[in-house]
Each structure stands twice: as structure tokens, then as C-alpha cells.
Amino acid sequence: MEACRPIGLFFDGIRKDPRVGLNHIGLFAILVGYWQELGCPEQISAYAHEIMPLAKVSSTTYHRCIRDLDDFGYIIYLPSFKRNVRSVIQLKI
């Protein structure tokens, strides 16, 4: 059941949140899939170029949506701002 929890909580949260659009939903779903693939760790580390093709979004859309998800309280996003260091993402579960 651990694997389903983030999606359920996310959908409960966005039900009444008009700020969340399809790109946010798609990106969050990809992040959950990536999190599951890594064995459901407390936080994940990833480069934007690893996630963008999976979410099928441009760099601009990716960065806007991931910052939005952080601002809206659905994830904790700690960007590295360095090309050789992965950003840290924690799902709010």
C-alpha cells in the first residue's frame, strides 16, 4: 500500500486546487514512478534531464511545474543549481 499512498494523497489535495494542471499531474506521476523504481526511499535524487523525457515536457515546463509542486506543498524540492549534482526531491507522504 505504501506505493499507492503518494498518488492518493496527491489526488485528494488537487481535487479542490485550481492551480494544478495536467503538466503538474503528469510530472507528479512520473516522480512517483521514479520513486517506486528506486525502492521508495525517503527522498530521491535526480537530474532534470532524467525526468523531463519521461514526463514529456520541455525544460521550461519542467522547472515551472516542479517549483509549483514545491510551492503548492505537494513535494519538497531542493535544486542543486550545479550540472554535476542531482537535485533532491521528497514526496509529501
VEXFIMAR-818164 format. One record per residue (C-alpha): x, y, z; residue in three letters. Coordinates in pm, whole numbers, plus 50000, padded with zeros to 5 digits. Layout:
BEGIN
XYZALA
...
END
This chain:
BEGIN
500005000050000MET
502985023150051GLU
503355026649674ALA
499795039649628CYS
499835064349916ARG
501505094149740PRO
499115092849445ILE
496065090349671GLY
497195119449887LEU
498035140049579PHE
494615134249421PHE
492905142649749ASP
494875175149758GLY
494325185949398ILE
490605178849399ARG
489935214749513LYS
493175230849393ASP
492585250249069PRO
496315258149036ARG
497205222348940VAL
497075213648571GLY
497815183748351LEU
501555190248340ASN
501705190748721HIS
499755158348742ILE
501935141448479GLY
505155152748644LEU
503985141248987PHE
503015107148845ALA
506475103548687ILE
508135113249016LEU
506095086649199VAL
507065060648938GLY
510735070448967TYR
510455069049348TRP
508965033949327GLN
511645022949081GLU
514295033049336LEU
512605012849610GLY
510575040549778CYS
513425058849953PRO
512755088450183GLU
513985111949911GLN
515095108449552ILE
517965124849370SER
517595132049001ALA
518815153648719TYR
516155172948530ALA
517325156448206HIS
516415122348354GLU
512845132448441ILE
511905155948154MET
511735129447877PRO
509665106448098LEU
507205134648173ALA
507325145547808LYS
507785182047896VAL
510255209047796SER
512895222548029SER
510875254148091THR
507705234548173THR
509595210148394TYR
511205237348605HIS
507975257148634ARG
505935226648734CYS
508435212348982ILE
508745246449152ARG
504945249249153ASP
504565214749313LEU
507025225749581ASP
505305259449632ASP
501875242749648PHE
503135218349915GLY
502945185449723TYR
506715179049722ILE
509875192649877ILE
512265202949600TYR
515885211949671LEU
517525222049342PRO
521285217949323SER
521975245449065PHE
525065225448964LYS
525295205048647ARG
527105176048814ASN
524965173949131VAL
521475159149132ARG
518555178349279SER
516765163049577VAL
513025156749569ILE
510925144049856GLN
507305133849808LEU
504955146350078LYS
503535113650214ILE
END
